[in-house]
Amino acid sequence: MNPGRNSARAAIALLLLAAAPLSGAADQVASEHAVKAAIIYKIAKFVTWPTEASEGNQDTLPICLPAADPIGPALESL
C-alpha cells in the first residue's frame, strides 16, 4: 500500500462528494418568502378544521397578513 496514493484517492473522493450537491441544487433556489409560504400551506393541510369554522366554504382558508408583508404574494401564487 502506498500512503501517498491512498491520500490522493481520498482527496479526489472528497472533491467529488463536495461537488455533487452543487450541480443540481443551483437550479432550484427558493426565496425565503416562498419557503415560508409553502410551510404555511403544508401545515394548514394537516389541520382538521371544525365544520362550523368554514361557514360552508371548505375551498378557501383566510390568512390575515399585514399589507406590507412580503409573504403575501408568495401565498397567493399557491
Secondary structure, 3 states (H helix, E strand, C coil): CCHHHHHHHHHHHHHHHHHHHHHHHCCCCCCHHHHHHHHHHHHHHCCCCCHHHHCCCCCCCCCCCCCCCCHHHHHHCC
